[in-house]
Amino acid sequence: MPFISGVPRIATRQPLFSAVLANTLLSTVPGISGAGPSPEKTLLTPVLDAELITLGEITSMPVKPNTPTGCPTPASITRSMMELSGLHALFINAGLVHRPTVPCLDAYGEPGGDPRFADAVPRAEELFGRGKAIGMFLGRVSDLLVLGECVPGGTTTAMCVLRGLGYHARVSSSFSENPVRMKEEVWDEVMRRLDADPGDGPLDVVRVCGDPMIALSAGIYSAYQGTLILAGGTQMLAVAAVAKRLGLPAPRVVTTCYVRDDASANFAGLAGEIGAEAYYVDPGFGDLGHSGLARYCIGEVKEGMGAGGAMFLAALLGHSPEAIREKIFEFVRFYD
């Protein structure tokens, strides 16, 4: 396939890349998330990823931006695209356990709870409203917003929200072997809670079983005056589905071919069902001669921290696929 599927007709003079950071306590359940060296340390991943993208290295801990198998994190890709494009990422704290180590806009939300036992985002309506305020502001300083996310464990909350809204969702995972059974067990518990408390609308579904990123990002999209593209996989489809159920036009979404081709998920079908126009980036990581990047091609990591959107934006700004691949290879090779 080409580097980007389809031909996006988007002109921009003031592009902005931003990412919403949040936690869900589901990521601390052993086996749910691969976005960290241990379940408890997944709570640090958004902070460390933002640090890498902002500073070009992780300075607060002596760790490399690679998975235990040597696969470069998506934040490495996003950082390399910021360097190539001469952009600076804006991070938004929707609800983190650990204090960010780099400057962020703060929505003053709380980390998402475990939806099996209690409401995951009790103040979802309020967080949505704060997202609207942020979206209005960002619309005054940019004309194109590529909005990514970092929420370890967020594919599970996304699945619950999508199913709570009536979609037959199967979602991706940062693991090469998707822990489908564990996610289904979470859904069984969440479904019982939703049956007992169906609420009145999509934000009630987010309240019961979502995460802070979904509520805040939907609010940002609802108020942004310009072109906004959601950068991410099935987690961003949950945002798109909430927006659609709120009566808004379905957002455009960009992700990697590795999410689209995940046989354990149904991204393309879901995007069509929601009505979200989807773009797919194929960076050809299997042809770069880097064993860690090649692991994306066998289903490890796949996407995250808006990596697909960052590559999409770099291409939109005129950088060739060859320049994009070369820049990524140059950056990740430094950490081998």
VOBA-1610 file (N, C-alpha, C; in pm, whole numbers, padded with zeros to 5 digits, always signed):
BEGIN
Met+00084-00119+00000Met+00000+00000+00000Met+00088+00125+00000Pro+00032+00242-00038Pro+00110+00366-00030Pro+00140+00402+00115Phe+00226+00502+00133Phe+00262+00545+00268Phe+00139+00586+00347Ile+00047+00659+00285Ile-00080+00694+00348Ile-00192+00649+00255Ser-00289+00578+00310Ser-00405+00538+00231Ser-00489+00661+00202Gly-00540+00671+00080Gly-00622+00786+00045Gly-00536+00910+00024Val-00599+01016-00019Val-00530+01144-00044Val-00599+01251+00040Pro-00548+01278+00160Pro-00612+01380+00244Pro-00595+01520+00185Arg-00705+01589+00168Arg-00701+01726+00116Arg-00710+01822+00233Ile-00596+01846+00295Ile-00591+01928+00414Ile-00479+02031+00396Ala-00515+02157+00408Ala-00416+02265+00404Ala-00404+02324+00544Thr-00283+02360+00582Thr-00262+02415+00716Thr-00151+02518+00716Arg-00171+02622+00795Arg-00066+02720+00818Arg-00017+02716+00963Gln-00103+02666+01052Gln-00069+02660+01194Gln-00103+02523+01250Pro-00024+02421+01213Pro-00053+02286+01263Pro-00009+02270+01409Leu-00080+02183+01478Leu-00047+02152+01617Leu-00063+02003+01640Phe+00038+01944+01701Phe+00027+01806+01748Phe+00012+01809+01899Ser-00089+01740+01948Ser-00114+01735+02091Ser-00150+01593+02131Ala-00130+01560+02258Ala-00166+01428+02307Ala-00224+01439+02447Val-00333+01367+02468Val-00400+01364+02598Val-00344+01247+02678Leu-00301+01276+02801Leu-00241+01176+02889Leu-00339+01140+03000Ala-00348+01012+03031Ala-00436+00970+03140Ala-00398+00829+03184Asn-00449+00792+03299Asn-00435+00656+03350Asn-00573+00594+03370Thr-00578+00463+03358Thr-00689+00383+03407Thr-00630+00275+03496Leu-00689+00252+03609Leu-00634+00151+03701Leu-00644+00011+03644Leu-00717-00005+03533Leu-00719-00136+03468Leu-00579-00178+03423Ser-00491-00081+03394Ser-00358-00117+03345Ser-00274-00187+03450Thr-00314-00177+03578Thr-00240-00243+03684Thr-00283-00388+03704Val-00385-00431+03630Val-00426-00571+03635Val-00327-00653+03554Pro-00256-00747+03614Pro-00154-00822+03541Pro-00208-00885+03412Gly-00139-00857+03302Gly-00176-00917+03174Gly-00264-00832+03085Ile-00320-00723+03137Ile-00410-00639+03057Ile-00332-00550+02960Ser-00223-00489+03007Ser-00150-00392+02926Ser-00002-00429+02916Gly+00052-00409+02794Gly+00196-00429+02774Gly+00271-00298+02769Ala+00205-00188+02805Ala+00265-00055+02793Ala+00346-00020+02917Gly+00441-00106+02951Gly+00526-00083+03067Gly+00594-00212+03109Pro+00706-00203+03181Pro+00779-00324+03219Pro+00709-00407+03325Ser+00612-00349+03398Ser+00533-00422+03497Ser+00397-00355+03506Pro+00296-00427+03558Pro+00163-00365+03568Pro+00164-00232+03642Glu+00233-00225+03756Glu+00233-00102+03834Glu+00304+00011+03759Lys+00408-00023+03684Lys+00484+00081+03614Lys+00414+00131+03488Thr+00306+00066+03447Thr+00228+00122+03336Thr+00173+00260+03373Leu+00155+00285+03501Leu+00104+00415+03545Leu+00203+00528+03517Leu+00331+00493+03498Leu+00434+00593+03468Leu+00450+00620+03319Thr+00399+00530+03235Thr+00428+00537+03092Thr+00389+00670+03028Pro+00270+00727+03053Pro+00239+00856+02989Pro+00338+00966+03026Val+00383+00967+03151Val+00477+01069+03195Val+00612+01052+03125Leu+00660+00929+03117Leu+00790+00903+03054Leu+00785+00927+02904Asp+00673+00890+02840Asp+00659+00913+02697Asp+00658+01062+02665Ala+00587+01140+02747Ala+00584+01285+02725Ala+00723+01345+02745Glu+00796+01292+02839Glu+00932+01338+02863Glu+01022+01309+02742Leu+01010+01189+02686Leu+01090+01153+02570Leu+01059+01244+02452Ile+00931+01270+02428Ile+00893+01350+02313Ile+00936+01496+02332Thr+00928+01546+02454Thr+00963+01685+02481Thr+01114+01707+02482Leu+01187+01616+02549Leu+01329+01637+02572Leu+01420+01556+02480Gly+01364+01457+02413Gly+01445+01370+02329Gly+01507+01254+02404Glu+01483+01247+02534Glu+01533+01137+02616Glu+01452+01130+02745Ile+01459+01016+02810Ile+01397+00999+02941Ile+01502+01031+03046Thr+01477+01136+03122Thr+01578+01183+03218Thr+01543+01150+03363Ser+01416+01120+03391Ser+01376+01101+03530Ser+01399+00958+03580Met+01427+00865+03487Met+01453+00726+03524Met+01559+00670+03429Pro+01641+00578+03475Pro+01745+00519+03389Pro+01690+00406+03303Val+01604+00443+03206Val+01543+00342+03119Val+01557+00386+02974Lys+01557+00288+02884Lys+01557+00314+02741Lys+01413+00311+02691Pro+01383+00386+02584Pro+01247+00388+02531Pro+01219+00268+02440Asn+01243+00149+02494Asn+01218+00025+02421Asn+01137-00070+02509Thr+01062-00159+02446Thr+00997-00266+02521Thr+01102-00367+02564Pro+01067-00461+02653Pro+01164-00563+02694Pro+01219-00646+02577Thr+01145-00651+02465Thr+01193-00728+02349Thr+01275-00642+02254Gly+01298-00515+02289Gly+01378-00428+02204Gly+01299-00350+02100Cys+01167-00350+02111Cys+01082-00278+02017Cys+01073-00131+02060Pro+01113-00036+01975Pro+01104+00106+02013Pro+00960+00146+02043Thr+00941+00226+02145Thr+00807+00269+02182Thr+00752+00366+02077Pro+00620+00377+02067Pro+00563+00474+01974Pro+00607+00617+02002Ala+00636+00648+02129Ala+00683+00783+02162Ala+00813+00815+02089Ser+00895+00714+02061Ser+01018+00735+01984Ser+00985+00785+01844Ile+00882+00725+01786Ile+00840+00765+01651Ile+00786+00908+01653Thr+00703+00937+01751Thr+00645+01071+01761Thr+00753+01175+01782Arg+00850+01148+01869Arg+00960+01242+01891Arg+01036+01267+01761Ser+01066+01163+01686Ser+01142+01181+01564Ser+01065+01265+01462Met+00931+01252+01462Met+00850+01332+01370Met+00842+01478+01415Met+00844+01502+01544Met+00847+01641+01591Met+00978+01707+01549Glu+01088+01633+01559Glu+01217+01686+01516Glu+01217+01715+01367Leu+01168+01620+01289Leu+01168+01636+01144Leu+01083+01754+01100Ser+00969+01773+01164Ser+00874+01876+01124Ser+00898+02010+01192Gly+00989+02015+01290Gly+01014+02138+01362Gly+00899+02180+01451Leu+00824+02082+01502Leu+00708+02110+01587Leu+00739+02074+01732His+00660+02130+01823His+00668+02097+01964His+00532+02044+02009Ala+00530+01925+02065Ala+00404+01864+02106Ala+00349+01933+02231Leu+00217+01945+02235Leu+00148+01998+02351Leu+00080+01881+02423Phe+00109+01863+02551Phe+00048+01756+02628Phe-00061+01809+02720Ile-00165+01728+02735Ile-00280+01765+02817Ile-00302+01656+02920Asn-00300+01692+03045Asn-00319+01597+03155Asn-00467+01584+03185Ala-00525+01471+03145Ala-00666+01446+03171Ala-00689+01380+03305Gly-00587+01312+03359Gly-00601+01243+03487Gly-00492+01140+03505Leu-00382+01182+03567Leu-00265+01096+03586Leu-00242+01066+03733Val-00187+00948+03759Val-00148+00912+03895Val-00022+00989+03936His+00074+00998+03843His+00202+01063+03872His+00208+01201+03806Arg+00269+01294+03874Arg+00280+01430+03824Arg+00368+01433+03700Pro+00326+01503+03594Pro+00409+01513+03474Pro+00542+01583+03503Thr+00644+01545+03428Thr+00777+01603+03446Thr+00807+01708+03339Val+00713+01729+03247Val+00729+01832+03143Val+00604+01919+03145Pro+00610+02041+03091Pro+00493+02128+03093Pro+00373+02066+03023Cys+00256+02080+03084Cys+00131+02027+03029Cys+00018+02126+03056Leu-00082+02125+02970Leu-00211+02181+03008Leu-00275+02084+03105Asp-00335+02133+03210Asp-00393+02045+03311Asp-00544+02063+03316Ala-00617+01955+03291Ala-00763+01958+03300Ala-00811+01925+03441Tyr-00718+01895+03531Tyr-00749+01867+03672Tyr-00850+01753+03688Gly-00828+01648+03607Gly-00909+01528+03622Gly-00838+01428+03713Glu-00910+01322+03746Glu-00853+01215+03829Glu-00827+01092+03741Pro-00734+01006+03783Pro-00712+00881+03708Pro-00841+00800+03701Gly-00856+00727+03593Gly-00973+00643+03578Gly-00971+00525+03673Gly-01085+00495+03728Gly-01097+00381+03819Gly-01119+00251+03744Asp-01125+00142+03819Asp-01150+00010+03762Asp-01301-00004+03740Pro-01347-00011+03616Pro-01492-00011+03588Pro-01565-00137+03631Arg-01493-00238+03674Arg-01560-00359+03721Arg-01629-00337+03855Phe-01580-00237+03930Phe-01625-00224+04068Phe-01697-00094+04100Ala-01671+00011+04022Ala-01734+00141+04049Ala-01721+00227+03925Asp-01787+00341+03924Asp-01776+00432+03810Asp-01629+00466+03784Ala-01590+00455+03657Ala-01450+00477+03620Ala-01417+00626+03612Val-01513+00706+03563Val-01490+00851+03547Val-01612+00923+03605Pro-01619+00935+03737Pro-01739+00993+03799Pro-01773+01132+03749Arg-01671+01210+03708Arg-01694+01347+03664Arg-01678+01360+03512Ala-01732+01263+03439Ala-01715+01262+03294Ala-01776+01387+03230Glu-01894+01429+03274Glu-01958+01548+03218Glu-01871+01672+03241Glu-01817+01683+03361Glu-01732+01798+03392Glu-01605+01795+03309Leu-01547+01679+03292Leu-01425+01667+03213Leu-01453+01699+03067Phe-01567+01657+03017Phe-01607+01692+02881Phe-01615+01844+02866Gly-01673+01911+02964Gly-01683+02057+02960Gly-01546+02124+02961Arg-01453+02069+03037Arg-01317+02124+03038Arg-01250+02100+02904Gly-01280+01987+02842Gly-01229+01963+02708Gly-01280+02066+02609Lys-01406+02104+02621Lys-01461+02207+02533Lys-01383+02337+02547Ala-01353+02376+02671Ala-01277+02500+02694Ala-01138+02491+02630Ile-01074+02375+02643Ile-00941+02355+02583Ile-00953+02357+02431Gly-01056+02292+02377Gly-01074+02290+02233Gly-01096+02429+02175Met-01174+02511+02245Met-01196+02649+02199Met-01064+02726+02197Phe-00982+02709+02301Phe-00853+02777+02307Phe-00761+02731+02194Leu-00750+02599+02176Leu-00659+02546+02074Leu-00703+02588+01934Gly-00833+02606+01914Gly-00882+02652+01786Gly-00842+02795+01753Arg-00805+02871+01855Arg-00762+03009+01832Arg-00613+03019+01799Val-00538+02913+01828Val-00393+02918+01805Val-00347+02819+01698Ser-00439+02747+01637Ser-00402+02651+01532Ser-00520+02634+01437Asp-00491+02585+01316Asp-00599+02554+01221Asp-00609+02405+01191Leu-00510+02329+01237Leu-00512+02183+01225Leu-00461+02124+01355Leu-00540+02038+01414Leu-00502+01972+01539Leu-00500+01821+01516Val-00383+01762+01532Val-00370+01616+01532Val-00361+01575+01678Leu-00465+01507+01725Leu-00480+01479+01868Leu-00456+01332+01897Gly-00347+01302+01968Gly-00315+01166+02008Gly-00349+01140+02153Glu-00307+01025+02202Glu-00335+00988+02341Glu-00229+00892+02393Cys-00219+00885+02524Cys-00141+00781+02590Cys-00215+00739+02716Val-00277+00622+02709Val-00353+00567+02822Val-00327+00417+02828Pro-00226+00372+02902Pro-00207+00228+02916Pro-00335+00161+02969Gly-00370+00049+02909Gly-00494-00018+02946Gly-00616+00040+02878Gly-00595+00143+02795Gly-00708+00214+02736Gly-00781+00140+02627Thr-00721+00038+02567Thr-00798-00038+02468Thr-00911-00114+02536Thr-00892-00153+02662Thr-00999-00225+02733Thr-01112-00131+02768Thr-01080-00010+02818Thr-01188+00085+02846Thr-01256+00128+02716Ala-01178+00139+02608Ala-01238+00174+02479Ala-01337+00066+02435Met-01300-00061+02451Met-01391-00169+02415Met-01520-00160+02495Cys-01507-00134+02624Cys-01627-00125+02708Cys-01716-00010+02665Val-01657+00105+02634Val-01736+00220+02591Val-01803+00191+02457Leu-01728+00137+02362Leu-01785+00106+02231Leu-01900+00007+02243Arg-01882-00096+02323Arg-01990-00195+02339Arg-02106-00135+02417Gly-02074-00050+02516Gly-02181+00017+02589Gly-02265+00106+02501Leu-02206+00155+02391Leu-02279+00238+02294Leu-02345+00154+02184Gly-02329+00022+02192Gly-02398-00066+02099Gly-02316-00117+01983Tyr-02186-00089+01981Tyr-02101-00136+01871Tyr-02041-00273+01906His-02028-00357+01806His-01970-00491+01826His-01818-00479+01813Ala-01757-00427+01916Ala-01617-00391+01909Ala-01524-00503+01953Arg-01419-00522+01873Arg-01303-00599+01913Arg-01184-00504+01899Val-01103-00495+02002Val-01002-00390+02005Val-00861-00448+02006Ser-00765-00361+01970Ser-00625-00400+01962Ser-00560-00407+02100Ser-00430-00435+02098Ser-00351-00443+02220Ser-00206-00413+02185Ser-00130-00362+02284Ser+00013-00343+02261Ser+00089-00475+02263Phe+00026-00581+02315Phe+00085-00714+02310Phe+00071-00771+02168Ser+00168-00851+02125Ser+00153-00921+01998Ser+00043-01027+02008Glu+00024-01082+02128Glu-00086-01174+02154Glu-00189-01100+02239Asn-00296-01059+02177Asn-00400-00980+02243Asn-00464-01060+02357Pro-00466-01005+02481Pro-00529-01077+02592Pro-00681-01068+02586Val-00738-01126+02480Val-00881-01112+02453Val-00965-01167+02568Arg-00926-01282+02621Arg-01006-01343+02726Arg-01016-01251+02847Met-00906-01190+02887Met-00908-01100+03002Met-00999-00980+02976Lys-00993-00925+02855Lys-01078-00811+02822Lys-01225-00851+02825Glu-01254-00970+02777Glu-01393-01017+02780Glu-01443-01035+02923Glu-01355-01081+03010Glu-01394-01095+03151Glu-01425-00959+03214Val-01345-00857+03177Val-01374-00721+03224Val-01510-00676+03171Trp-01535-00700+03043Trp-01661-00658+02982Trp-01781-00726+03049Asp-01767-00853+03084Asp-01878-00923+03151Asp-01919-00850+03279Glu-01820-00804+03355Glu-01850-00731+03479Glu-01909-00593+03448Val-01851-00526+03350Val-01899-00392+03313Val-02041-00398+03258Met-02071-00499+03178Met-02204-00512+03120Met-02310-00522+03228Arg-02279-00595+03334Arg-02375-00605+03445Arg-02397-00469+03511Arg-02290-00392+03524Arg-02304-00259+03585Arg-02382-00165+03493Leu-02358-00175+03362Leu-02432-00091+03268Leu-02581-00128+03264Asp-02609-00257+03276Asp-02750-00299+03280Asp-02821-00241+03401Ala-02747-00230+03513Ala-02806-00176+03636Ala-02812-00024+03634Asp-02725+00041+03554Asp-02717+00187+03551Asp-02694+00233+03407Pro-02797+00226+03321Pro-02777+00259+03180Pro-02753+00406+03152Gly-02796+00494+03242Gly-02774+00637+03223Gly-02860+00693+03110Asp-02832+00816+03072Asp-02914+00886+02973Asp-02842+00917+02843Gly-02713+00890+02832Gly-02643+00927+02710Gly-02502+00873+02707Pro-02426+00908+02603Pro-02291+00852+02585Pro-02195+00889+02697Leu-02208+01007+02755Leu-02117+01044+02864Leu-02145+00963+02990Asp-02266+00911+03002Asp-02293+00820+03114Asp-02221+00688+03094Val-02210+00644+02969Val-02133+00522+02941Val-01986+00546+02976Val-01934+00663+02939Val-01795+00695+02974Val-01780+00701+03126Arg-01878+00759+03193Arg-01874+00765+03340Arg-01861+00626+03400Val-01939+00533+03352Val-01941+00399+03410Val-01815+00321+03378Cys-01768+00327+03251Cys-01665+00230+03212Cys-01554+00285+03124Gly-01544+00418+03110Gly-01442+00473+03022Gly-01315+00512+03095Asp-01247+00612+03039Asp-01129+00668+03104Asp-01128+00818+03079Pro-01047+00894+03152Pro-01052+01041+03140Pro-01019+01092+03001Met-00933+01022+02928Met-00897+01067+02794Met-01018+01074+02703Ile-01106+00975+02710Ile-01222+00970+02621Ile-01313+01089+02646Ala-01341+01119+02771Ala-01428+01231+02804Ala-01367+01364+02759Leu-01239+01385+02790Leu-01174+01512+02759Leu-01158+01529+02608Ser-01116+01425+02538Ser-01094+01435+02393Ser-01225+01461+02319Ala-01333+01399+02363Ala-01463+01426+02300Ala-01501+01572+02318Gly-01471+01629+02435Gly-01499+01770+02458Gly-01414+01859+02370Ile-01286+01825+02356Ile-01197+01904+02268Ile-01250+01903+02126Tyr-01286+01786+02077Tyr-01337+01775+01940Tyr-01465+01857+01922Ser-01550+01857+02021Ser-01680+01924+02007Ser-01667+02075+01990Ala-01556+02134+02036Ala-01543+02280+02036Ala-01432+02332+01947Tyr-01348+02246+01894Tyr-01234+02293+01814Tyr-01282+02350+01682Gln-01242+02473+01653Gln-01278+02539+01527Gln-01161+02528+01430Gly-01163+02427+01350Gly-01056+02399+01257Gly-01066+02254+01217Thr-00961+02200+01159Thr-00959+02059+01122Thr-00895+01979+01234Leu-00968+01883+01288Leu-00916+01799+01395Leu-00916+01654+01349Ile-00804+01589+01368Ile-00790+01447+01334Ile-00747+01371+01458Leu-00822+01268+01491Leu-00789+01184+01606Leu-00679+01087+01566Ala-00568+01088+01639Ala-00451+01007+01605Ala-00441+00890+01701Gly-00482+00774+01655Gly-00473+00656+01740Gly-00562+00545+01686Gly-00557+00431+01754Gly-00632+00315+01709Gly-00771+00307+01769Thr-00803+00191+01826Thr-00938+00169+01875Thr-00975+00262+01991Gln-00876+00315+02063Gln-00907+00410+02170Gln-00967+00537+02112Met-00915+00582+01999Met-00970+00702+01937Met-01103+00674+01868Leu-01130+00549+01830Leu-01262+00516+01779Leu-01367+00530+01888Ala-01328+00505+02014Ala-01422+00526+02124Ala-01457+00674+02137Val-01357+00760+02120Val-01383+00905+02122Val-01476+00942+02007Ala-01447+00887+01888Ala-01531+00916+01771Ala-01675+00870+01793Ala-01691+00755+01855Ala-01825+00702+01879Ala-01902+00788+01979Val-01835+00835+02082Val-01901+00925+02179Val-01943+01054+02110Ala-01853+01110+02029Ala-01885+01234+01957Ala-02006+01214+01866Lys-02008+01102+01796Lys-02119+01073+01704Lys-02251+01062+01780Arg-02250+00995+01894Arg-02372+00979+01972Arg-02417+01110+02038Leu-02325+01206+02047Leu-02361+01339+02097Leu-02418+01427+01987Gly-02431+01372+01867Gly-02488+01447+01757Gly-02389+01525+01675Leu-02260+01500+01695Leu-02155+01569+01620Leu-02118+01490+01495Pro-02063+01557+01393Pro-02014+01481+01277Pro-01904+01385+01322Ala-01899+01268+01261Ala-01797+01170+01298Ala-01657+01225+01267Pro-01565+01220+01362Pro-01429+01271+01338Pro-01353+01186+01237Arg-01248+01245+01181Arg-01153+01167+01102Arg-01050+01107+01196Val-01001+00989+01160Val-00908+00915+01244Val-00790+00869+01159Val-00669+00876+01216Val-00552+00823+01148Val-00480+00728+01242Thr-00439+00614+01189Thr-00364+00516+01267Thr-00266+00444+01176Thr-00199+00344+01229Thr-00103+00269+01147Thr-00170+00149+01082Cys-00105+00099+00978Cys-00155-00022+00913Cys-00150-00141+01007Tyr-00066-00133+01111Tyr-00053-00244+01204Tyr-00178-00261+01291Val-00247-00152+01317Val-00377-00160+01386Val-00483-00212+01289Arg-00485-00157+01170Arg-00585-00202+01071Arg-00574-00351+01045Asp-00452-00403+01040Asp-00429-00543+01003Asp-00435-00639+01121Asp-00466-00589+01240Asp-00475-00673+01360Asp-00599-00761+01350Ala-00576-00891+01331Ala-00688-00984+01312Ala-00772-01001+01439Ser-00717-00966+01555Ser-00793-00981+01680Ser-00887-00863+01704Ala-00876-00760+01620Ala-00961-00641+01633Ala-01040-00622+01503Asn-01128-00524+01501Asn-01206-00495+01380Asn-01211-00345+01356Phe-01091-00284+01351Phe-01082-00138+01341Phe-01154-00084+01219Ala-01124-00135+01100Ala-01182-00080+00978Ala-01334-00093+00978Gly-01384-00207+01023Gly-01529-00224+01029Gly-01594-00129+01127Leu-01530-00111+01242Leu-01583-00018+01342Leu-01584+00125+01290Ala-01474+00165+01227Ala-01467+00300+01173Ala-01581+00324+01074Gly-01607+00224+00989Gly-01717+00236+00894Gly-01851+00244+00962Glu-01869+00164+01065Glu-01997+00163+01138Glu-02021+00296+01208Ile-01915+00356+01260Ile-01927+00484+01328Ile-01942+00597+01226Gly-01888+00577+01106Gly-01889+00681+01004Gly-01765+00767+01006Ala-01659+00718+01073Ala-01535+00793+01084Ala-01445+00763+00965Glu-01407+00865+00889Glu-01313+00846+00779Glu-01176+00813+00838Ala-01118+00703+00793Ala-00992+00656+00851Ala-00879+00660+00749Tyr-00764+00709+00793Tyr-00641+00704+00715Tyr-00545+00606+00782Tyr-00467+00537+00701Tyr-00372+00440+00754Tyr-00232+00472+00702Val-00136+00473+00793Val+00003+00498+00758Val+00078+00366+00757Asp+00149+00340+00648Asp+00232+00220+00638Asp+00379+00263+00629Pro+00449+00264+00744Pro+00588+00312+00744Pro+00688+00210+00693Gly+00644+00088+00662Gly+00735-00012+00607Gly+00848-00049+00702Phe+00816-00066+00830Phe+00920-00093+00929Phe+00992-00224+00906Gly+00932-00315+00833Gly+00998-00443+00808Gly+01113-00433+00710Asp+01124-00320+00641Asp+01227-00306+00537Asp+01341-00215+00579Leu+01344-00172+00705Leu+01444-00074+00749Leu+01572-00137+00801Gly+01571-00267+00823Gly+01690-00332+00877Gly+01709-00311+01026His+01598-00284+01097His+01604-00266+01242His+01513-00370+01305Ser+01572-00462+01381Ser+01495-00575+01434Ser+01384-00531+01528Gly+01408-00423+01604Gly+01305-00375+01696Gly+01186-00317+01623Leu+01209-00231+01524Leu+01099-00174+01446Leu+01024-00284+01370Ala+01096-00386+01326Ala+01031-00495+01252Ala+00928-00567+01338Arg+00939-00556+01470Arg+00844-00622+01558Arg+00704-00560+01546Tyr+00696-00435+01499Tyr+00564-00377+01471Tyr+00490-00461+01368Cys+00566-00518+01273Cys+00505-00594+01164Cys+00450-00729+01209Ile+00492-00776+01326Ile+00437-00901+01379Ile+00336-00873+01490Gly+00293-00748+01500Gly+00183-00715+01590Gly+00220-00663+01726Glu+00350-00637+01752Glu+00386-00580+01881Glu+00368-00429+01877Val+00314-00375+01983Val+00292-00231+02003Val+00187-00175+01906Lys+00218-00172+01776Lys+00127-00131+01669Lys+00107+00020+01658Glu+00085+00088+01771Glu+00045+00228+01769Glu+00053+00283+01911Gly+00045+00411+01926Gly+00044+00473+02059Gly+00104+00612+02054Met+00068+00696+02149Met+00116+00833+02161Met+00107+00907+02028Gly+00000+00877+01953Gly-00023+00947+01827Gly+00080+00923+01720Ala+00152+00810+01727Ala+00263+00787+01633Ala+00216+00788+01488Gly+00106+00720+01460Gly+00054+00721+01324Gly+00019+00861+01278Gly-00044+00937+01367Gly-00080+01075+01335Gly+00041+01165+01317Ala+00146+01141+01395Ala+00269+01220+01381Ala+00334+01197+01245Met+00335+01071+01199Met+00389+01042+01065Met+00299+01102+00957Phe+00170+01092+00977Phe+00072+01151+00885Phe+00095+01301+00873Leu+00114+01369+00986Leu+00133+01513+00987Leu+00263+01551+00917Ala+00370+01474+00942Ala+00498+01502+00875Ala+00483+01492+00724Ala+00409+01391+00678Ala+00387+01376+00534Ala+00303+01492+00481Leu+00203+01533+00556Leu+00116+01644+00517Leu+00196+01773+00503Leu+00301+01786+00583Leu+00384+01906+00580Leu+00494+01899+00474Gly+00491+01792+00394Gly+00580+01787+00278Gly+00700+01696+00289His+00714+01623+00399His+00828+01533+00414His+00800+01400+00344Ser+00896+01351+00271Ser+00878+01230+00192Ser+00877+01107+00282Pro+00816+00998+00235Pro+00822+00873+00312Pro+00964+00831+00343Glu+01057+00853+00249Glu+01196+00816+00270Glu+01258+00898+00384Ala+01228+01029+00387Ala+01281+01114+00493Ala+01222+01077+00627Ile+01094+01040+00629Ile+01028+01000+00754Ile+01091+00872+00808Arg+01109+00773+00721Arg+01168+00646+00765Arg+01312+00667+00812Glu+01386+00747+00739Glu+01526+00771+00776Glu+01536+00839+00912Lys+01448+00934+00938Lys+01452+01005+01066Lys+01417+00911+01181Ile+01317+00825+01162Ile+01280+00729+01266Ile+01396+00634+01293Phe+01455+00580+01187Phe+01566+00487+01202Phe+01683+00553+01275Glu+01714+00676+01239Glu+01823+00750+01301Glu+01799+00767+01452Phe+01674+00796+01490Phe+01646+00821+01630Phe+01649+00692+01712Val+01582+00587+01664Val+01574+00464+01744Val+01707+00392+01750Arg+01791+00408+01648Arg+01922+00340+01648Arg+02011+00391+01761Phe+01987+00514+01804Phe+02065+00573+01913Phe+02048+00495+02042Tyr+01933+00428+02059Tyr+01903+00358+02185Tyr+01928+00207+02175Asp+01985+00160+02066Asp+02015+00016+02052Asp+02124-00026+02149
//
